[in-house]
């Protein structure tokens, strides 16, 4: 049996910039991206992620930052300078609003299955209100009031561990109505659209410009038995004006949310709800201004860690 070899590119950054760095790396890898964040490990100790982990070196609590790893095919290693240039460009566009840390890079050759096995050892069920995200390789006894989403180890991004995903899933449970049509912009693993289908949405449209994300969403929709209510489209949304939804979800970086602000409201039915996340503190004002200019009003704002989520409606007054 021939084992696939990968080049593991590791970029050292900060917790707040880790998602932006991850987004860049996803454009270059067919092997996946993984984030090792000290803040997430410390959260395990405090029970903030629904579990408690007491076996933690005290010295770890003094450390900060995140390691973002991309798994590249050997022939793609020549693209590493271009990858880093794109990350530097993101840092420069942030203009000091987001600390990117050192952006120190390192590489090593690994067996292709190693990172998946490591991830499988640490990924445990995650409770997000009624939704429980469960690794497909674990047995889980579902409670009567729960809706379970199974995720496969080969599709390891968008698991619900990140604060932005968790906030979107929890806010969805407040605003989604049975029979709604849902649009998930930048769907990643498809977790938000699948959650919507599990919670009673009649139809879910998922879009992403990344073919890996499209494949991941389709795979996970089938694994969860909701593929008949989910349509996954490789699209940037701007080119398609036909999709209309009662609830729109967009968990992307703030910069992309601002670019999409003129387009997204055209897809929102009258009286519908828009949930945005992926927004770091230094970008909240930009996002609010962009969507206010598009005719939407903020009705709810949530913060978790360094991240924000907004709920917006057409012509509403005040936050709930």
Buried (B, 14 or more C-beta within 10 A) or exposed (E): EEEEEBBBBBBBBBBBBBBBBBBBBBBBBEBBBBBBBBBBBBBBBEEBBBEEBEEEEEEEEEEEBBBBBBBBBEEBBEBBEEBBEBBEEBBEEBEEBBBBBEBEBEEEEBEBBEBBEEBBEEBBBBBBBBBBBBBBEEEBEEEEEBBBBBBBBEBBBBBBBBBBBBBBBBBBBEBBEEEBBBBBBBBBBBBBBBBBBBBEBBBBBBBBEBEBBBBBBBBBBEBBEBBEBBBBBEBBBEEBEEBBBBBBBBBBBBBBBBBBBEBBBEBBBEEBBBBBBBBBBBBBEBBBEBBEEBEBBBBBBBEBBBBBBBBBBBEBEEEE
